[in-house]
Amino acid sequence: MTKILISQPAPMAASPFATLSEKYGVQVDFRPFFRIEPLSSREFRAQRINLSEFTAIVFSSKSTIDAYFHMCEELRVKVPETMKYYCTSESVAKYLQKHIVYRKRKVFFGSGTAESLVREIGLKHNGEKFLVTTSETPENEITRLFAKEGVDFTPAVFVKPVSQDIKDIDLDSYDVIALYNAADVRSLYENFPEYSQGSTRFISFGRSIVKAMEDAGLKIAISAPTAEVPSVYKAVEILLEEK
């Protein structure tokens, strides 16, 4: 039987991968290779960032929202009522309700891309001083685009990926493995320093992971998302059709 490993948590609801299993008679397993943890106050202070200086903040994930408000509490920084919140998507924006009284006039969101976020900021809000929350490194698609567009911003790392113990996985038993993050690659080699790809076909999802996989010497069978391959599900289906 063909076995497929997805480096993500198992879906809580019905998943299209269940249909894939039935259609092709394959086994699809889910296992996250890393977890996200907030930085300690000591780690955050090393960035020398004054949280009180900013009038607007950018979030691209729920984990950075939690980490930001926790850090403010730990450092005894009062978040002003006038703070404006910019999120990459509506689902991330709605998560703010866990920490603030959600008002549309101070919460703005894009459609999931850095470009849509810059369009949302536009000329109306370009006088703000933005804090861009990031994970692991201060550079990402948002900060690169903000710099290009001349937005006044400061990047700040609030969370970090920590490798999970996945030594119990028999990687060689999988025909296809899908990776989503550079931290997946790091975790793979931290757990299996002598890993050799062999005949296993890898799927990459997202632009940032491609370089990490190439640097590690992993050959990518198919990359997503693209117009032809919008999801990992579609990438897996294409590989199965090729067999």
C-alpha positions, 0 to 999 in steps of 0.5 A, a space after each residue: 500500500 502507498 503511504 503518505 505522510 503530511 507534516 501537519 496535525 490531523 484535521 479536526 473535521 472531515 478532510 479531502 485526504 479521506 476521499 483520497 484514501 478511498 479513491 486510491 487505496 492509500 494510507 495518509 498519516 498526519 504528524 507535525 514535525 514541530 510546535 510553535 512556542 512563544 519567546 520568553 521575555 528575556 529572548 524578546 528583550 534581546 531585540 531591544 524593541 519598545 512595544 509602547 512606540 507603535 500605533 499599529 500592529 500586523 498579525 499573520 497567525 493566531 500564535 503571534 496574537 497570543 504571544 504578543 498579548 502575553 508579552 505585553 502582560 509580562 512586560 507590563 505594557 498597556 495596549 492603547 485603545 487606539 491601537 490599530 490591528 492589521 491581519 493577513 486574513 479574516 480568520 486571524 482578525 476574528 481571533 483578536 476577540 480573545 484579547 480585545 473588544 473587536 471593533 471593525 473601525 480598528 481591525 483591518 484584514 487582507 485576503 491572505 497575502 502580503 499584497 492584500 494587506 498593503 492594499 488595506 493599509 493604503 494611503 489612509 493609514 500609511 502614517 502609522 508606525 507598524 510593529 510586524 509580528 514574525 516567527 523565528 526570523 524578522 524577515 518574511 513576505 510582509 516585511 519585504 513588501 513593507 520595505 519595498 512600499 516604504 511603510 514605517 515598520 519594525 519587525 519583531 519575533 514573538 514565537 519560535 518553532 521547536 522540533 518535535 520528537 519524531 524518531 518513532 516514525 519510519 520515514 523510509 516506509 513512506 512513498 510521499 512526504 509533504 513538508 510545509 515549513 523550513 522548521 519541518 526540514 530542520 526537525 527531520 534532520 535533528 531527528 534523523 541526522 543520517 537521513 537519505 531520501 532514496 525513492 521517497 518523493 517530497 512535496 513542498 508547500 509554500 515558497 519559503 521551504 523550497 530553499 531549505 529543502 534544496 539546501 538540505 539536498 532534498 529533491 522536490 517532486 512537486 511544489 505547491 501552491 501554483 495555479 495548476 497545483 493549488 494544494 497539497 491534496 492536489 499535489 498528492 493526487 497528481 503523484 498518485 495519477 503518475 504511478 
